Amino acid sequence: MSAQAVLYIIAIILLAVAALPVPSRGFNLAILGAAVALLAYAWPIVSA
């Protein structure tokens, strides 16, 4: 499994957990998930 696929899976998990009504202190899981998804999208350029 490629690093890009792993990042996408992590992003999906973070976004799914952010949708649950569980309070998270100090950081927003949705923003973190979006950042990981953006990193996964840009991974071919970052790793070149």
Secondary structure, 3 states (H helix, E strand, C coil): CCHHHHHHHHHHHHHHHHHCCCCCCCCCHHHHHHHHHHHHHCHHHHCC
